[in-house]
């Protein structure tokens, strides 16, 4: 049995506003066994001990919408609206990616996420089997779904089911089914995806209503909203749905989706950068819709930093609703932890530092000038931190980042490989 003790640590449990001012976290294998105030007084034989002095422990962030290998497209195709950006830059580039390129881009993105406190991510991309290899290499949780899009949807569903068979017993990898969007999937495709999801108990990961263009395309084709089309196809029935963006949903859409196991994933930076619009997150939350947070791909953000995303998430809602009290720092932190765990169906295992939960924990170093004085700890994390303060990261009970250093991955080599992949793809264009 592997034992890990984190002591002298302030703990943000995310169980309400319960904070342990100074205590310890005791972990056996991959589970949190004790979270208590005070000093650990048990035996210490065969223990790994981390001194958390000056640090704050927090549940690891869960990035609920990514396209992780798109780190290779960071900064590529700048200054274009979504449809031109996709058709003129992104899709031609992606058509020339090899399996090696996808692995290199995925591992680069995983390093970026770990170093800024992310311990789990929900991904939609091609060759998720290759991305799974990168997840295992880095010991990070991946909730992976190959995109179902266009005329090849039947083959793509078969690929999803093959992935499910391969990883259904895996501790770190879980497979989702991922129809790209209502405007890139036929009604028949959406209907079939809903059936498969129900039969195999697979969560659905989809983009819905990201832009006005999408809403107009759907309106012309079906005379409905994108949310209504998905409902009519039976996508929501008895399924867990994670819907990225949801920028354009009306009051009727909100009333409809709140009756399902439906999570909206808010991607503020990507939506701002592509001028897609501002999702009415406060209104959704007031109506009881679960909302989580995602970065989207590094090609449209341009980073995978959840702390950076949290600040934008909160400030944009305050501005949009002209309300300084909108989406508080604590509520924003919930989007990246508690709400995100609910989105992926692991609210009883992740998103809190709690006895019996999985040991996905980050330590934020508060020995930084910009995090002091610690007047409001939630405010300091969401508005003052920038991600560089993540000192230690533990995933599934294993320390993967310690004293700012990755333990199992050669960072410089990964960066070099990713840059070489980018150059090779450009040469193929």
C-alpha positions as CSV (number, residue, x, y, z in Angstrom):
1,X,0.0,0.0,0.0
2,X,1.2,3.5,-0.9
3,X,0.8,6.2,1.7
4,X,1.0,9.9,1.2
5,X,0.7,12.6,3.9
6,X,0.2,16.3,3.2
7,X,0.7,18.3,6.4
8,X,0.8,21.9,7.6
9,X,-1.7,22.7,4.9
10,X,-4.7,25.0,4.6
11,X,-7.5,23.0,2.9
12,X,-10.3,24.4,0.7
13,X,-12.5,21.4,0.8
14,X,-15.3,22.7,-1.6
15,X,-17.8,21.2,0.8
16,X,-19.8,24.4,1.1
17,X,-17.4,27.1,2.4
18,X,-15.7,24.8,4.8
19,X,-12.0,25.6,5.0
20,X,-9.5,23.9,7.3
21,X,-7.1,26.7,8.4
22,X,-4.2,24.3,9.2
23,X,-4.4,20.5,9.0
24,X,-3.5,17.4,7.0
25,X,-4.6,15.1,4.2
26,X,-3.8,11.5,4.5
27,X,-4.0,9.4,1.3
28,X,-3.7,5.6,0.9
29,X,-3.2,4.4,-2.7
30,X,-5.6,6.6,-4.7
31,X,-8.1,7.5,-2.0
32,X,-8.3,10.3,0.6
33,X,-8.6,8.6,3.9
34,X,-8.5,11.5,6.4
35,X,-8.9,15.3,6.1
36,X,-8.6,16.9,9.5
37,X,-7.6,20.0,11.3
38,X,-4.5,19.8,13.5
39,X,-1.4,17.6,13.4
40,X,-1.2,14.0,12.1
41,X,-0.3,11.8,15.1
42,X,-0.3,8.3,13.5
43,X,2.6,6.2,12.5
44,X,4.8,7.4,9.6
45,X,6.6,4.3,8.4
46,X,6.8,4.0,4.6
47,X,5.1,7.3,4.1
48,X,5.8,10.0,1.5
49,X,5.4,13.3,3.3
50,X,4.8,16.7,1.7
51,X,5.1,19.8,3.8
52,X,2.4,22.1,2.7
53,X,3.5,25.1,4.7
54,X,2.4,28.3,3.0
55,X,0.3,26.4,0.5
56,X,-3.4,25.9,0.0
57,X,-4.9,22.5,-1.0
58,X,-7.7,22.5,-3.5
59,X,-9.4,19.8,-5.6
60,X,-7.8,19.5,-9.0
61,X,-9.5,21.4,-11.7
62,X,-11.6,19.6,-14.3
63,X,-11.4,21.2,-17.7
64,X,-14.8,20.2,-19.2
65,X,-14.2,21.1,-22.9
66,X,-11.0,20.7,-24.8
67,X,-9.5,19.7,-28.1
68,X,-6.2,18.9,-26.6
69,X,-3.9,18.2,-29.6
70,X,-4.9,21.7,-30.9
71,X,-1.9,23.0,-29.0
72,X,-0.2,22.5,-32.3
73,X,-2.5,25.2,-33.8
74,X,-1.8,27.8,-31.0
75,X,-1.8,31.2,-32.8
76,X,-2.6,29.7,-36.2
77,X,-5.3,31.4,-38.1
78,X,-5.6,34.4,-36.0
79,X,-8.2,37.1,-36.5
80,X,-10.9,35.1,-38.3
81,X,-14.5,34.5,-37.4
82,X,-15.4,30.9,-36.5
83,X,-16.7,29.6,-39.8
84,X,-13.8,31.1,-41.9
85,X,-11.3,30.0,-39.2
86,X,-12.5,26.4,-39.4
87,X,-12.8,26.1,-43.2
88,X,-9.7,28.1,-44.2
89,X,-7.2,27.2,-41.5
90,X,-8.2,24.6,-38.9
91,X,-9.7,21.8,-40.9
92,X,-7.0,21.9,-43.7
93,X,-4.3,21.7,-41.0
94,X,-6.0,18.9,-39.1
95,X,-6.4,16.8,-42.3
96,X,-2.6,16.5,-42.4
97,X,-2.0,15.5,-38.8
98,X,-0.3,12.1,-38.2
99,X,-0.8,9.9,-35.2
100,X,2.7,11.1,-34.0
101,X,1.6,14.7,-34.3
102,X,-1.6,14.1,-32.3
103,X,0.4,12.4,-29.6
104,X,3.0,15.3,-29.4
105,X,0.3,17.9,-29.4
106,X,-1.7,16.1,-26.7
107,X,1.3,15.6,-24.4
108,X,2.2,19.3,-24.8
109,X,-1.3,20.3,-23.8
110,X,-1.3,17.8,-20.9
111,X,1.9,19.4,-19.5
112,X,0.3,22.8,-19.8
113,X,-2.8,21.7,-17.9
114,X,-1.0,19.9,-15.1
115,X,1.3,22.8,-14.5
116,X,-1.7,25.1,-14.1
117,X,-3.7,22.7,-11.8
118,X,-5.8,20.6,-14.1
119,X,-6.1,17.0,-13.1
120,X,-9.0,15.9,-15.5
121,X,-10.2,17.0,-18.9
122,X,-13.0,16.3,-21.3
123,X,-11.8,16.0,-24.8
124,X,-13.2,15.8,-28.3
125,X,-10.7,15.0,-31.0
126,X,-9.6,12.5,-33.6
127,X,-7.5,9.4,-32.6
128,X,-8.5,9.4,-29.0
129,X,-6.7,6.1,-28.6
130,X,-3.5,8.1,-29.2
131,X,-4.5,10.8,-26.7
132,X,-5.2,8.0,-24.2
133,X,-1.6,7.0,-24.5
134,X,-0.5,10.5,-23.7
135,X,-2.9,10.5,-20.7
136,X,-1.4,7.3,-19.4
137,X,2.1,8.6,-19.9
138,X,1.3,11.7,-17.8
139,X,-1.1,10.0,-15.3
140,X,-3.9,12.4,-16.0
141,X,-7.6,11.7,-16.2
142,X,-9.0,11.8,-19.7
143,X,-12.7,11.7,-20.6
144,X,-12.3,11.2,-24.3
145,X,-14.7,11.2,-27.3
146,X,-13.9,11.0,-31.0
147,X,-15.9,13.5,-33.0
148,X,-18.9,12.2,-34.9
149,X,-19.4,14.5,-37.9
150,X,-20.6,14.5,-41.5
151,X,-21.3,11.5,-43.7
152,X,-18.9,9.0,-42.0
153,X,-20.9,8.9,-38.8
154,X,-21.7,5.2,-38.7
155,X,-18.0,4.3,-38.9
156,X,-17.2,6.9,-36.2
157,X,-19.8,5.5,-33.9
158,X,-18.2,2.1,-34.3
159,X,-14.8,3.6,-33.5
160,X,-16.4,5.1,-30.3
161,X,-17.7,1.7,-29.3
162,X,-14.3,0.1,-29.9
163,X,-12.7,2.7,-27.6
164,X,-15.3,1.9,-25.0
165,X,-14.5,-1.8,-25.1
166,X,-10.8,-1.0,-24.8
167,X,-11.0,1.4,-21.9
168,X,-14.1,0.4,-19.9
169,X,-12.0,-1.0,-17.1
170,X,-9.4,1.8,-17.1
171,X,-8.9,3.9,-13.9
172,X,-7.9,7.1,-15.7
173,X,-9.5,6.9,-19.2
174,X,-13.3,7.1,-19.7
175,X,-15.0,7.2,-23.1
176,X,-17.7,9.6,-24.1
177,X,-19.7,9.7,-27.3
178,X,-19.2,13.0,-29.1
179,X,-21.5,14.2,-31.9
180,X,-19.8,17.4,-33.0
181,X,-22.9,19.6,-33.2
182,X,-26.5,19.8,-34.5
183,X,-25.3,21.6,-37.7
184,X,-22.6,19.1,-38.6
185,X,-24.6,16.0,-37.8
186,X,-27.8,14.9,-39.5
187,X,-31.0,14.4,-37.5
188,X,-30.5,10.6,-38.1
189,X,-27.0,10.8,-36.6
190,X,-28.2,12.6,-33.5
191,X,-31.0,10.1,-33.0
192,X,-28.6,7.2,-33.3
193,X,-26.1,8.8,-30.9
194,X,-28.9,9.2,-28.3
195,X,-29.7,5.5,-28.6
196,X,-26.1,4.3,-28.4
197,X,-25.6,6.6,-25.3
198,X,-28.6,5.1,-23.6
199,X,-27.6,1.5,-24.4
200,X,-24.0,1.8,-23.3
201,X,-24.5,4.4,-20.6
202,X,-22.1,6.8,-22.3
203,X,-22.1,10.5,-21.5
204,X,-22.6,12.8,-24.6
205,X,-20.2,15.6,-25.3
206,X,-21.4,18.1,-28.0
207,X,-21.2,21.7,-29.1
208,X,-24.5,23.5,-29.1
209,X,-25.4,27.1,-30.2
210,X,-21.8,28.4,-30.2
211,X,-22.5,31.1,-32.8
212,X,-25.4,33.0,-34.5
213,X,-24.4,31.4,-37.8
214,X,-25.1,27.9,-36.3
215,X,-28.5,29.1,-34.9
216,X,-29.4,30.5,-38.3
217,X,-28.3,27.3,-40.1
218,X,-30.5,25.2,-37.8
219,X,-33.4,27.6,-38.1
220,X,-33.4,27.4,-41.9
221,X,-33.1,23.6,-41.9
222,X,-35.5,22.7,-39.1
223,X,-37.3,25.9,-38.1
224,X,-36.2,25.1,-34.5
225,X,-33.4,26.1,-32.1
226,X,-30.4,23.8,-31.9
227,X,-31.6,22.7,-28.4
228,X,-35.0,21.8,-29.8
229,X,-33.5,19.7,-32.6
230,X,-31.4,17.7,-30.1
231,X,-34.4,17.2,-27.9
232,X,-36.6,16.0,-30.8
233,X,-33.8,13.6,-31.8
234,X,-34.0,12.1,-28.3
235,X,-30.4,13.1,-27.4
236,X,-31.3,14.2,-23.9
237,X,-33.6,11.3,-22.9
238,X,-32.1,9.3,-20.1
239,X,-28.6,10.5,-21.1
240,X,-26.0,12.7,-19.4
241,X,-25.2,15.6,-21.8
242,X,-22.2,17.9,-21.6
243,X,-22.9,20.8,-24.0
244,X,-20.1,23.2,-24.8
245,X,-20.7,26.9,-25.4
246,X,-24.5,27.3,-25.4
247,X,-24.1,31.0,-26.1
248,X,-27.4,31.4,-27.9
249,X,-30.2,29.8,-25.9
250,X,-33.5,31.5,-25.2
251,X,-35.8,31.3,-22.2
252,X,-37.7,28.4,-23.6
253,X,-34.5,26.5,-24.2
254,X,-33.4,27.1,-20.6
255,X,-36.7,25.8,-19.2
256,X,-36.5,22.7,-21.4
257,X,-32.9,21.6,-20.8
258,X,-33.1,22.1,-17.0
259,X,-35.4,19.1,-16.8
260,X,-32.6,16.8,-18.1
261,X,-29.2,15.7,-16.9
262,X,-27.7,18.6,-18.9
263,X,-24.5,20.5,-18.2
264,X,-23.5,23.7,-20.0
265,X,-19.8,24.2,-20.4
266,X,-18.8,27.8,-20.3
267,X,-15.9,28.8,-22.5
268,X,-15.6,32.6,-22.1
269,X,-12.1,33.2,-23.6
270,X,-12.7,31.2,-26.7
271,X,-16.1,32.8,-27.2
272,X,-14.6,36.3,-26.7
273,X,-11.7,35.7,-29.0
274,X,-13.9,34.4,-31.9
275,X,-16.5,37.1,-31.2
276,X,-19.1,34.3,-30.7
277,X,-20.9,36.1,-27.9
278,X,-21.5,35.8,-24.2
279,X,-23.4,32.8,-22.7
280,X,-26.0,33.9,-20.2
281,X,-24.5,31.8,-17.4
282,X,-26.0,33.6,-14.5
283,X,-29.5,33.1,-15.9
284,X,-28.8,29.4,-16.5
285,X,-27.6,28.9,-12.9
286,X,-30.5,30.8,-11.5
287,X,-32.7,28.3,-13.3
288,X,-31.0,25.3,-11.8
289,X,-28.8,24.3,-14.8
290,X,-25.5,22.8,-13.9
291,X,-22.7,24.9,-15.4
292,X,-19.0,23.8,-15.7
293,X,-16.0,25.5,-17.2
294,X,-13.7,24.7,-20.1
295,X,-10.9,26.3,-22.0
296,X,-11.8,25.0,-25.5
297,X,-8.8,24.3,-27.6
298,X,-5.5,26.2,-27.4
299,X,-6.1,27.3,-31.0
300,X,-9.0,29.6,-30.0
301,X,-8.1,30.5,-26.4
302,X,-4.9,30.4,-26.7
303,X,-4.1,28.5,-23.5
304,X,-5.4,25.7,-21.3
305,X,-5.1,27.5,-18.0
306,X,-8.2,27.1,-15.9
307,X,-7.2,29.8,-13.4
308,X,-6.9,32.2,-16.2
309,X,-10.3,31.0,-17.5
310,X,-12.0,31.4,-14.1
311,X,-11.1,35.1,-14.0
312,X,-12.5,35.8,-17.4
313,X,-15.6,33.7,-16.6
314,X,-16.5,35.8,-13.6
315,X,-15.6,39.2,-14.9
316,X,-17.5,38.6,-18.2
317,X,-20.7,37.7,-16.4
318,X,-20.4,40.8,-14.2
319,X,-20.0,43.0,-17.2
320,X,-22.7,41.3,-19.3
321,X,-25.3,41.5,-16.6
322,X,-24.1,44.9,-15.3
323,X,-23.9,43.3,-11.8
324,X,-20.8,43.3,-9.7
325,X,-22.2,40.5,-7.5
326,X,-22.7,38.1,-10.5
327,X,-20.8,34.9,-10.5
328,X,-18.8,35.3,-7.3
329,X,-15.3,33.9,-6.9
330,X,-16.6,30.9,-4.9
331,X,-19.3,30.1,-7.5
332,X,-16.7,30.4,-10.2
333,X,-14.4,28.0,-8.4
334,X,-17.3,25.6,-8.2
335,X,-17.5,25.6,-12.0
336,X,-14.0,24.1,-12.2
337,X,-14.5,21.6,-9.4
338,X,-17.8,20.6,-7.9
339,X,-20.0,21.4,-10.9
340,X,-17.4,19.9,-13.2
341,X,-17.4,16.6,-11.3
342,X,-21.2,16.5,-11.6
343,X,-20.9,17.1,-15.3
344,X,-18.8,14.0,-15.8
345,X,-20.9,11.8,-13.4
346,X,-18.2,11.7,-10.7
347,X,-19.7,14.0,-8.1
348,X,-19.2,11.2,-5.5
349,X,-15.5,10.8,-6.3
350,X,-14.1,14.1,-7.5
351,X,-14.4,17.9,-7.1
352,X,-14.0,18.0,-3.3
353,X,-11.2,17.2,-0.8
354,X,-13.3,14.7,1.2
355,X,-12.7,11.4,2.9
356,X,-13.4,8.5,0.5
357,X,-12.9,10.7,-2.6
358,X,-10.2,10.1,-5.2
359,X,-6.9,11.9,-4.4
360,X,-6.8,14.5,-7.2
361,X,-5.4,17.5,-5.3
362,X,-3.4,20.6,-6.1
363,X,-1.3,22.8,-3.8
364,X,-1.2,26.5,-4.6
365,X,1.8,28.3,-3.3
366,X,0.5,31.4,-1.4
367,X,4.1,32.6,-0.8
368,X,3.7,35.0,-3.7
369,X,3.3,38.8,-3.5
370,X,0.2,38.9,-5.7
371,X,-1.6,36.5,-3.4
372,X,-1.2,38.5,-0.3
373,X,-2.7,39.6,2.0
374,X,-5.0,36.6,2.0
375,X,-8.1,38.7,2.8
376,X,-10.4,36.5,0.7
377,X,-8.9,33.2,-0.3
378,X,-11.4,32.5,-3.1
379,X,-11.0,36.0,-4.6
380,X,-7.2,35.6,-4.5
381,X,-7.3,32.3,-6.4
382,X,-9.9,33.4,-9.0
383,X,-8.8,37.1,-9.6
384,X,-5.2,37.3,-8.5
385,X,-3.6,34.0,-9.3
386,X,-2.3,33.2,-12.8
387,X,-1.5,29.5,-12.7
388,X,2.2,29.8,-12.1
389,X,1.6,29.2,-8.3
390,X,0.7,25.5,-8.7
391,X,3.5,23.9,-6.7
392,X,2.3,20.3,-6.4
393,X,-0.2,18.2,-8.3
394,X,-1.5,14.8,-7.2
395,X,-3.6,12.7,-9.5
396,X,-5.2,9.4,-8.5
397,X,-2.9,9.4,-5.4
398,X,0.3,9.9,-7.4
399,X,2.5,13.0,-7.3
400,X,3.0,14.1,-10.9
401,X,4.3,17.7,-10.2
402,X,6.4,18.4,-7.1
403,X,8.0,21.8,-6.2
404,X,7.0,23.0,-9.7
405,X,8.8,20.1,-11.5
406,X,7.2,17.4,-13.5
407,X,8.3,14.0,-12.2
408,X,7.6,11.6,-15.1
409,X,7.7,13.7,-18.3
410,X,10.7,15.4,-20.0
411,X,9.2,18.9,-20.5
412,X,11.9,20.3,-22.9
413,X,11.8,17.1,-25.1
414,X,8.0,17.4,-25.3
415,X,8.1,21.0,-26.4
416,X,10.7,20.2,-29.0
417,X,8.7,17.3,-30.4
418,X,5.5,19.4,-30.6
419,X,7.3,22.2,-32.4
420,X,8.8,19.7,-34.9
421,X,5.3,18.3,-35.5
422,X,4.0,21.8,-36.3
423,X,6.7,22.4,-38.8
424,X,6.1,19.1,-40.5
425,X,2.4,19.8,-40.9
426,X,3.0,23.2,-42.3
427,X,5.4,21.7,-44.9
428,X,2.6,19.3,-45.9
429,X,0.1,22.0,-46.6
